[in-house]
């Protein structure tokens, strides 16, 4: 891909190149702990299961945002969740470049009763997706406060992405 004609812009970096430029790598896909799969490719869409802030097989934090976990820390955890969601998506698409765009992100935030900045937490996920995919990473989104998540997890991120018909086998 190249920039617009006459723009002087060089080739547009691939999502893999952007990931490397950011000093990031996709983690191994988190093994499900219940009766589900990490991601499903159907038609021209990939749906991921809710992905947790797992790093090297360990939960990076527990608790509720606004009661022991601050907004900035929670946003960093949401960023980890997004990288895990991308790893799950790549497990069925074969590469980040096979993802045409991020369509929707849903963020679940385990929140103290008076915590109301769920959107700021989920920005951690949204921002890394935009950093990796550029405009194709801009998406619709829901940021939902939850009373509790299983096993005291502070949050989870699901994503819904579009792939080109050839990547979907259509």
Legacy VTK file of the C-alpha trace (Angstrom):
# vtk DataFile Version 3.0
C-alpha trace
ASCII
DATASET POLYDATA
POINTS 170 float
0.000 0.000 0.000
1.138 3.544 -0.632
0.007 6.965 0.439
-2.379 9.110 -1.668
-1.139 10.033 -5.152
1.008 13.133 -5.073
1.168 13.101 -1.283
4.819 12.141 -1.194
3.892 9.560 1.385
5.735 6.274 1.190
4.295 2.837 1.670
1.732 2.550 4.437
3.157 0.355 7.196
1.432 -2.968 7.781
-0.142 -3.648 11.167
2.770 -6.015 11.869
5.242 -3.197 11.124
3.321 -0.765 13.337
3.272 -3.345 16.139
7.064 -3.694 15.872
7.540 0.104 15.724
5.590 0.338 18.977
7.922 -2.236 20.545
5.021 -4.646 20.991
4.540 -8.299 20.155
1.412 -10.378 20.145
1.308 -12.798 23.063
0.496 -16.481 22.820
-3.244 -17.074 22.637
-4.666 -17.469 26.126
-5.986 -20.984 26.670
-9.706 -20.922 27.491
-10.629 -21.949 31.029
-14.186 -22.982 30.133
-16.291 -24.271 27.213
-15.468 -21.707 24.506
-12.863 -20.862 21.867
-10.723 -17.695 21.829
-12.034 -16.523 18.438
-14.407 -17.492 15.664
-14.124 -16.567 11.989
-17.519 -16.635 10.296
-18.243 -15.047 6.950
-16.112 -11.929 6.743
-15.997 -11.292 10.493
-13.914 -12.405 13.448
-15.420 -12.374 16.928
-13.220 -12.817 19.966
-14.175 -14.084 23.369
-13.591 -11.670 26.229
-9.821 -11.437 26.624
-8.208 -10.842 29.989
-5.062 -8.967 31.031
-2.906 -12.104 30.898
0.871 -11.811 30.597
2.939 -14.987 30.227
0.032 -17.077 31.477
-0.551 -14.974 34.590
-3.299 -12.467 35.363
-1.634 -9.018 35.446
-4.016 -7.659 38.063
-7.078 -8.421 40.144
-9.658 -6.298 41.869
-12.047 -3.506 41.034
-11.301 -0.264 39.285
-11.868 2.610 41.667
-11.159 0.381 44.697
-7.540 -0.718 44.607
-6.926 -0.300 40.869
-6.617 3.220 39.459
-7.888 4.415 36.105
-4.427 4.620 34.490
-3.449 1.144 35.689
-6.767 -0.231 34.443
-6.247 1.414 31.022
-2.830 -0.289 30.803
-4.531 -3.599 31.635
-7.141 -2.937 28.923
-4.267 -2.432 26.459
-2.970 -5.901 27.396
-6.486 -7.297 26.904
-6.605 -5.769 23.411
-3.279 -7.379 22.472
-4.622 -10.718 23.704
-7.777 -10.162 21.615
-5.631 -9.483 18.546
-3.667 -12.681 19.218
-6.960 -14.587 19.381
-8.113 -12.994 16.110
-4.818 -13.829 14.398
-5.227 -17.451 15.518
-8.108 -17.712 13.016
-7.035 -15.171 10.355
-3.349 -16.087 10.095
-2.015 -12.525 10.372
-2.790 -8.998 11.515
-2.690 -7.910 7.869
-5.665 -10.202 7.210
-7.761 -7.885 9.400
-9.351 -5.169 7.254
-10.695 -3.116 10.154
-11.697 -3.240 13.787
-15.486 -2.892 13.769
-16.427 -2.878 17.463
-14.848 -3.207 20.883
-16.725 -4.050 24.053
-14.961 -3.407 27.332
-16.153 -4.880 30.611
-14.762 -3.091 33.667
-15.126 -4.495 37.192
-15.979 -1.261 38.956
-16.379 0.055 42.457
-19.967 1.320 42.980
-18.955 4.977 42.572
-16.527 4.507 39.656
-17.857 6.123 36.467
-14.831 6.421 34.161
-15.169 3.092 32.362
-14.707 4.884 29.033
-11.266 6.108 30.125
-10.293 2.552 31.042
-11.408 1.099 27.709
-9.493 3.880 25.928
-6.397 1.787 26.729
-7.683 -0.864 24.330
-9.031 1.561 21.738
-5.840 3.591 21.557
-3.549 0.607 20.945
-5.860 -0.648 18.185
-5.680 2.764 16.489
-1.892 2.820 16.927
-1.619 -0.575 15.221
-4.256 -0.232 12.470
-4.430 3.540 11.924
-7.863 4.662 10.725
-8.865 1.011 10.240
-8.502 0.659 14.008
-11.175 3.292 14.755
-14.254 1.435 15.896
-17.653 1.551 17.524
-17.426 0.782 21.228
-19.201 0.002 24.454
-17.585 0.476 27.871
-19.622 -1.297 30.530
-19.211 -1.187 34.299
-19.730 -4.527 36.019
-20.233 -5.272 39.700
-17.853 -8.200 39.465
-16.094 -10.331 36.865
-15.162 -14.006 37.344
-12.167 -14.680 39.602
-11.778 -10.988 40.545
-10.622 -10.007 37.059
-10.520 -6.228 36.650
-11.666 -6.204 33.036
-12.085 -7.956 29.725
-12.084 -6.831 26.101
-13.964 -8.372 23.186
-13.425 -7.288 19.639
-15.250 -7.728 16.382
-13.167 -7.331 13.200
-13.731 -7.494 9.463
-11.517 -9.521 7.147
-11.443 -9.371 3.354
-13.509 -12.037 1.578
-10.379 -13.956 0.463
-9.154 -14.205 4.087
-12.567 -15.539 5.061
-12.489 -18.079 2.229
-15.437 -16.379 0.462
LINES 1 171
170 0 1 2 3 4 5 6 7 8 9 10 11 12 13 14 15 16 17 18 19 20 21 22 23 24 25 26 27 28 29 30 31 32 33 34 35 36 37 38 39 40 41 42 43 44 45 46 47 48 49 50 51 52 53 54 55 56 57 58 59 60 61 62 63 64 65 66 67 68 69 70 71 72 73 74 75 76 77 78 79 80 81 82 83 84 85 86 87 88 89 90 91 92 93 94 95 96 97 98 99 100 101 102 103 104 105 106 107 108 109 110 111 112 113 114 115 116 117 118 119 120 121 122 123 124 125 126 127 128 129 130 131 132 133 134 135 136 137 138 139 140 141 142 143 144 145 146 147 148 149 150 151 152 153 154 155 156 157 158 159 160 161 162 163 164 165 166 167 168 169
